[in-house]
């Protein structure tokens, strides 16, 4: 009797400890029905024990979420060892969280193999990581997207063109005689001009246009417009807008732009070379002009 009492007390103690843990702990039988969970799991899904015990995920969660859980459960049972996965999950009360979940097989009733799972809410960590990734894609001076972001975007657009024939165009922009600004006013003023210029361009492009600072006074717009004619209209609008506005007290600038549209067989290097040639032509033709392929 003393041993039975000892086991009973130990089970009560173990249950108390599990219910104090913030991680979500749950276990299911071989048919994927819940056998139990801790208090944190109940609070997280906002259900009572009666509402979840003996039920499977499809009786508790929406179909998409339940399908994800079932898929991961089956993978763990098939491999027969610990499986870890991370995923965004939207729970019944509308909360969206990022969970790190570990599932392991466990034996119950002497011969059946069920699923023991432990999930940790790492939403704050994932958001912090995403923020760091986003910052890595921004130009430090102007806060617009940088060359790394450009490389990722053009790779995506080229894949869309190759697979689905979705067109796009590239606009290469260079601030005319920018060196004179740095020489006459200093690099601090030059930096402010670049910042004001970036803000101005961002205000006058569309959601389907993506602005990048490639380096120095060189900028690129990747435009998902359906026709090059639309892109030429945009480029002329930007050229005229910049020429009319005084960015700083007594500093006016103009820009030269080259435009080309993606063609079959293009890669990131070939389209960049073509648009650079067109930009050079614009600079050679007196600056403050737009040149495009015909």
C-alpha positions in Angstrom: 0.0 0.0 0.0 2.9 2.3 0.8 4.3 1.8 -2.7 0.9 2.4 -4.3 0.5 5.6 -2.3 4.0 6.6 -3.2 3.2 6.2 -6.9 0.0 8.1 -6.5 1.7 11.0 -4.8 4.4 11.0 -7.5 1.8 11.2 -10.2 0.1 14.1 -8.4 3.5 15.9 -8.1 4.4 15.2 -11.8 1.0 16.5 -12.9 1.5 19.6 -10.8 4.9 20.3 -12.3 3.7 19.7 -15.9 0.8 22.2 -15.3 3.2 24.8 -14.2 5.2 24.7 -17.4 4.5 27.4 -19.9 5.2 25.1 -22.9 2.2 23.4 -24.4 2.2 19.7 -23.6 -0.2 17.2 -25.1 -0.4 13.5 -26.0 -2.6 11.5 -28.4 -3.4 7.9 -28.9 -2.6 5.8 -32.1 -5.8 7.2 -33.7 -4.7 10.8 -33.1 -7.3 11.4 -30.4 -6.2 13.5 -27.4 -5.5 11.6 -24.2 -4.4 14.6 -22.2 -2.6 17.9 -22.0 -1.4 20.4 -19.5 -3.1 23.6 -18.4 -1.0 25.8 -20.7 -2.4 23.9 -23.7 -6.0 24.2 -22.5 -5.5 27.9 -21.9 -3.9 28.4 -25.3 -6.7 26.7 -27.3 -9.3 28.2 -24.9 -11.1 24.9 -24.3 -12.0 22.8 -21.3 -10.7 19.2 -20.8 -14.2 17.9 -21.7 -14.1 19.8 -25.0 -10.8 18.2 -26.2 -10.2 14.8 -24.5 -11.1 11.9 -26.8 -11.3 14.2 -29.8 -8.9 14.6 -32.7 -7.6 17.8 -34.3 -10.3 17.9 -36.9 -12.9 18.1 -34.2 -11.1 20.9 -32.4 -9.4 23.1 -35.0 -10.2 24.3 -38.5 -9.6 22.0 -41.4 -6.3 23.5 -42.6 -4.7 23.6 -39.2 -5.9 20.1 -38.4 -4.5 18.9 -41.7 -1.1 20.3 -40.8 -1.1 18.7 -37.4 -2.1 15.3 -38.8 0.6 15.5 -41.5 3.3 16.1 -38.9 1.9 13.4 -36.6 2.1 10.8 -39.4 5.6 11.8 -40.3 6.8 11.4 -36.7 5.1 7.9 -36.4 6.5 6.8 -39.7 10.0 7.7 -38.7 9.6 6.4 -35.1 11.8 9.1 -33.5 11.8 12.7 -32.4 10.5 15.1 -35.0 10.9 18.9 -34.8 9.1 21.5 -36.9 8.4 25.3 -36.8 5.3 26.9 -38.2 2.9 29.8 -38.0 -0.3 28.7 -36.4 -3.6 30.6 -36.1 -5.6 29.2 -33.2 -9.4 29.2 -32.7 -9.5 32.6 -30.9 -7.7 34.2 -33.8 -4.2 34.5 -32.3 -1.4 33.9 -34.7 1.8 32.4 -33.2 5.0 30.8 -34.3 5.5 27.5 -32.6 8.5 25.3 -32.2 7.1 21.8 -31.7 8.8 18.5 -30.8 6.9 15.2 -31.1 8.0 11.8 -30.0 6.4 8.4 -30.0 5.4 7.0 -26.6 4.0 3.7 -25.5 0.7 3.3 -23.6 -1.5 0.5 -22.5 1.5 -1.8 -22.9 1.6 -2.1 -26.7 0.1 1.0 -28.4 2.2 3.8 -29.7 0.9 7.3 -29.4 2.2 10.9 -29.8 3.7 13.1 -27.1 4.1 16.7 -28.2 5.7 19.8 -26.6 5.2 23.2 -28.3 7.0 26.4 -27.4 5.7 29.8 -28.5 8.7 31.5 -30.1 6.7 34.3 -31.8 8.9 37.1 -30.3 12.1 35.4 -31.4 10.8 34.7 -35.0 9.6 38.4 -35.3 13.0 39.6 -34.1 14.8 37.3 -36.6 12.5 38.5 -39.4 13.2 42.1 -38.5 17.0 41.4 -38.7 16.5 39.8 -42.1 14.4 42.8 -43.3 17.1 45.2 -42.0 19.7 43.3 -43.9 17.8 44.1 -47.2 17.7 47.9 -46.5 20.2 50.5 -47.6 21.7 52.0 -44.4 21.7 55.6 -45.7 18.3 55.9 -47.5 16.3 53.1 -45.9 15.2 51.8 -49.3 16.0 48.3 -50.5 19.6 47.5 -51.2 21.6 45.5 -53.8 21.0 42.3 -51.9 17.2 42.9 -52.1 17.5 43.7 -55.8 19.3 40.4 -56.4 16.5 38.5 -54.7 13.7 40.4 -56.5 15.1 40.1 -60.0 15.8 36.4 -59.4 12.1 36.0 -58.5 10.9 38.1 -61.5 13.1 36.1 -63.9 11.6 32.8 -62.6 8.1 34.2 -63.1 9.0 35.2 -66.7 10.6 31.9 -67.5 7.7 29.8 -66.1 4.7 31.9 -66.8 5.8 34.5 -69.3 5.1 37.3 -66.8 6.8 40.5 -68.2 8.8 43.1 -66.2 11.0 46.0 -67.0 14.1 47.5 -65.4 14.8 51.2 -65.0 18.4 52.3 -64.3 18.6 55.8 -62.7 21.7 57.9 -62.2 21.8 61.4 -60.6 23.5 63.7 -63.1 26.8 65.3 -62.0 26.4 64.1 -58.4 30.1 64.4 -57.9 29.8 68.1 -58.2 27.4 68.2 -55.2 29.9 66.2 -53.0 32.8 68.5 -54.2 31.0 71.8 -53.7 28.9 71.1 -50.6 30.5 68.1 -48.9 29.5 64.5 -48.5 27.1 65.2 -45.6 25.0 67.3 -48.0 25.4 64.7 -50.7 24.0 62.1 -48.3 21.0 64.3 -47.5 20.4 64.7 -51.3 20.4 60.9 -51.7 17.9 60.6 -48.8 15.5 63.3 -50.1 15.8 61.8 -53.7 14.9 58.3 -52.4 11.9 59.7 -50.6 10.7 61.6 -53.6 11.0 58.6 -56.0 9.2 56.3 -53.4 6.3 58.7 -53.4 5.9 58.7 -57.1 6.1 55.0 -58.0 3.3 52.3 -57.8 3.0 49.2 -55.7 4.1 47.2 -58.7 7.4 49.2 -58.9 10.3 48.3 -56.6 13.1 50.9 -55.9 16.6 49.9 -55.0 19.8 51.7 -54.3 22.6 49.8 -56.0 25.4 52.0 -54.9 26.5 55.6 -54.8 24.0 57.7 -56.8 22.9 54.7 -58.8 19.3 53.4 -58.4 17.2 50.8 -60.0 13.4 50.3 -60.3 12.1 46.8 -61.1 8.6 47.4 -62.6 6.0 44.7 -63.0 4.0 46.8 -65.4 2.5 44.8 -68.3 4.0 46.9 -71.0 7.2 48.9 -71.6 5.1 51.8 -72.7 3.7 52.2 -69.2 7.3 52.1 -67.8 8.4 54.8 -70.2 5.6 57.0 -69.0 6.6 56.4 -65.4 10.2 57.2 -66.1 9.4 60.5 -67.9 7.1 61.4 -65.0 10.0 60.8 -62.5 12.5 62.7 -64.6 10.2 65.7 -64.9 9.3 65.6 -61.2 12.9 65.5 -60.1 13.9 68.4 -62.4 11.1 70.6 -61.0 11.8 70.1 -57.2 14.5 71.7 -55.1 15.6 68.9 -52.8 17.7 71.2 -50.5 17.8 74.9 -50.1 19.6 75.8 -53.3 20.3 72.4 -54.8 18.5 71.1 -57.9 19.3 67.9 -59.6 18.4 66.0 -62.8 18.5 62.3 -63.5 19.2 60.2 -66.5 17.3 56.9 -67.0 17.7 53.8 -69.1 14.9 51.3 -69.6 14.7 47.8 -71.0 12.2 44.9 -70.9 13.0 41.3 -70.1 13.4 39.1 -73.1 13.6 35.4 -73.6 17.0 34.0 -72.5 17.7 36.8 -70.1 19.5 36.4 -66.9 20.4 38.9 -64.2 23.6 39.8 -65.9 22.3 40.2 -69.5 19.4 42.5 -68.6 21.7 44.6 -66.3 24.2 45.0 -69.2 21.5 46.1 -71.6 20.0 48.7 -69.3 23.4 50.0 -68.3 24.1 50.6 -72.0 20.8 52.5 -72.4 21.6 54.6 -69.3 25.0 55.4 -70.8 23.3 56.6 -74.0 21.0 58.8 -71.9 24.0 60.3 -70.2 25.8 60.8 -73.5 22.8 62.5 -75.1 22.9 65.5 -72.7 21.6 64.0 -69.5 18.2 64.7 -68.0 16.7 62.2 -70.5 15.2 58.8 -70.8 16.5 56.1 -73.2 14.8 52.8 -73.9 15.1 49.8 -76.2 12.9 49.9 -79.3 
